[in-house]
Amino acid sequence: MTPTRTRRGVALMLVLWLVVLLATVGAAVALHARGATNVAVNVRARAAARYAAESGVEAAVAELEAQLAARPDTLARRTYLNAIDRALATTDAQPLGDARFQVALVDASARLDLNLAGEDALAALFAQVGAPDGGRGAARAVQAWLGAEGARDGVGATAGVAGVARRRQFRSLDDLARVPGVSPALARAAAPHLTVDGDGRVNVAGASAAVRAAARGETVREPTRLLVVSRGWRDGSPLTHEIQAVYAVRGDRLAFVRWRERDL
């Protein structure tokens, strides 16, 4: 082979390698661009979902306060509040631009507060849902997990006042199944009757039979704490954002207590 042909062959090889390299770089750039586009789409979808969920909370609070203000009569107000889970429940999603939201309301005071209830109240509730030994073992396990000092019914445990020192609290009912001494089955059975958003008082007018049987301390006849659960999403996106907002009922106004968010 002549030197000229050799040089041409080398040049051709270099050109081919350059073409392959450019094709690889081009594919990588295109892949990165698609990834960046997907990230941007997800960010926009999440922002729209969160905005829709927050709008659902604000709309629910505004409607609740308007309804309470329109009912100065104690009986009318109490009747409305005790039907609150049906009063503003939206079976259909509400449109908001290219997003939607759906709202549900929960009377948190119709449940036993897991952080504030004393051992006797918890034992009675656990027994109502099928716990062995009268629910005493699980109740003691919960109290030990909380790290309560002197937490007993009638000594501030139910009302959450001075006299009870807590080292930690349940932030979610999901935490109950992680407590040594509380089985997952018992945690699931008790969950519909428990909350982490109460104020220590139990609304016996809206409580289940199990909660009424277990209630200790102060009871009331209407909700004192409401949980607003709002879910928002953008049309065409699988991402849903949930906001759980807790409010104390004070006359015809709702006072903000706490706020939780998560993606579903």
Secondary structure, 3 states (H helix, E strand, C coil): CCHHHHHHHHHHHHHHHHHHHHHHHHHHHHHHHHHHHHHHHHHHHHHHHHHHHHHHHHHHHHHHHHHHHCCCCHHHHHHHHCCHHHHCCCCCCEEECCEEEEEEEEEHHHCEECCCCCHHHHHHHHHHCCCHHHHHHHHHHHHHHHCCECCCCCCCCCCCCCCCECCCCCCCHHHHHHCCCCCHHHHHHHHHHEECCCCCCEECCCCCHHHHHHCCCCEECCCCEEEEEEEEEECCCCCEEEEEEEEEEECCEEEEEEEEEEEC
